[in-house]
């Protein structure tokens, strides 16, 4: 990803904040790792099923679950604010 400095540094800092919140690593995935022709920066936090279910409910989807939607939108906005990049957080 050619986000350049300091956006790349801020992306790493954002990842640390997300990992601190969830207690699990988050991952930069998607086209921004492979090509210069990307539209957003995909950041994913993968939780064990039991933790996800305890936080958000079994089978929750961000489109229908207000708690998951709030966390998803809040972290996407924080990531965008910190990095200046169009962050897609899930």
N, C-alpha and C positions, 0 to 999 in steps of 0.2 A: 504494500500500500504506500503510495507516495503522498502521505498527508503532510510530510515535512515536519520540521521542528517548528514550533513546539507542540503542534497538534498531536503528534505521535506520543510525546511525553505525557500530555494531558489525557490521551486515551488510556495509557497505562495507569495513570492516577485514578481515572474513572473506574477502571477494572478493579483496582484495590478497594475502592469504596464499596462497590457492589459485592465483592468477595467478603469484605468485613461485615456487611449487612446480612448476607445469606449464610455465611460460614462455608461457602463453597466457591471454587474458582469460577471465573467467567471466561468466556472464549470469544475471541475475535474470529469470525467465520465469514464465508461468503466471497462474493466477487471482488471486494476491495482488497483482498489478499492476492488475487491473481491477475488482475487487469487494471489498466488505467481508466477503463470505461465503466465505472461503477456509479450507482445512483445514491446508495446509502452505505453505512458501515454497520454491519450486523454484529451485535454483541449478544451472546447467549449465556444464561446461567442455568445449568442443569442440576436440578434437585432430585434426590432420591424420591421415589413415588410416595413413600409414607410421609416425608416432610412436606412435599407439595400438597398432598391431600389435607394434612393438618393445617397448613397455612391458608389454603384457598378452597378446599373442598374437593371431593373426588370427581375427576373428569372435568375440572374447571377449564373454561376457555375465556380468554380476555375479552372476547366480544360479548359474553353473556354474564360474566362474573364481575361485580363491581370492585371487589377487593383486588383481584388480579389485574383488572383494567387500570386501577389507580396506581398500583406499583409499576406496571408496565409503562404507563404514560409519564409517571414521575421520574423514573430512571432514564427514559428516553430524553426527556426535557433537560435533566441534569447533565447527561452526557453531551447533548448538543450545546448547552451553555458552557460547559467546561472546555470542550474541544473545538467548537465552531464547526463541527462535522454533523451531517444528517445521520444521527444515531437511530438505528432500529433495534431496540432492546426487547428481548423476550426471555 
